[in-house]
Amino acid sequence: MCFILKDVLNETLLSLTFFLYHLQFSWAFQTQLFPLLHNNRQYLSLQCQLLGMNCAKPTDFTFSFKGFSRRGGDTDVHCHGWGLLFYEGKGIRCFHDPEPCSSSPIADFVSNHPLRTYNMISHIRYATVGEVALENVHPFH
């Protein structure tokens, strides 16, 4: 019993330490590095970001998508378009927009309407190659 409690306490302390480190890094990124990165885009080699979900039963993804969409131009530099693809029954529903996800009316619509699916994938773009245009926004289908 004593060893189990000790292991649980160690894991809790490690988790708390990681959380505090992540929180400190997030603060530093948003207050110090984000303006630098956003103003010096041509010197960076950043990649796009993805959010994916694969579930055993139909699940609403709007909570996760709301947070992810803020990264598309609001809290992160990925402001060159976005896309979302998910199964609806046996069909596929797909949304694309070359505007930043954080300010897109389409993303706002998706964020405020509970959509349940087994699988979804979303993409926010940081343009390194190609123009900021609808044809360069993923996911393709």
KABELZI-V607998 format. One record per residue. N is the residue number from 1. SS is DSSP state (H for helix, E for strand, - for the rest). Layout:
n;ss
N;SS
N;SS
//
This chain:
n;ss
1;-
2;H
3;H
4;H
5;H
6;H
7;H
8;H
9;H
10;H
11;H
12;H
13;H
14;H
15;H
16;H
17;H
18;H
19;H
20;H
21;H
22;H
23;H
24;H
25;H
26;H
27;H
28;H
29;H
30;H
31;H
32;H
33;H
34;H
35;H
36;H
37;H
38;H
39;H
40;-
41;H
42;H
43;H
44;-
45;-
46;-
47;-
48;-
49;E
50;E
51;E
52;E
53;E
54;E
55;E
56;E
57;E
58;E
59;E
60;E
61;-
62;H
63;H
64;H
65;H
66;H
67;H
68;H
69;H
70;H
71;H
72;E
73;-
74;-
75;-
76;-
77;E
78;-
79;-
80;-
81;-
82;E
83;E
84;E
85;E
86;E
87;E
88;E
89;-
90;-
91;E
92;E
93;E
94;E
95;E
96;E
97;E
98;-
99;-
100;-
101;H
102;H
103;H
104;-
105;H
106;H
107;H
108;H
109;H
110;H
111;H
112;-
113;-
114;-
115;-
116;E
117;E
118;E
119;E
120;E
121;E
122;E
123;E
124;E
125;-
126;-
127;-
128;-
129;-
130;-
131;-
132;-
133;-
134;H
135;H
136;H
137;-
138;-
139;-
140;-
141;-
//
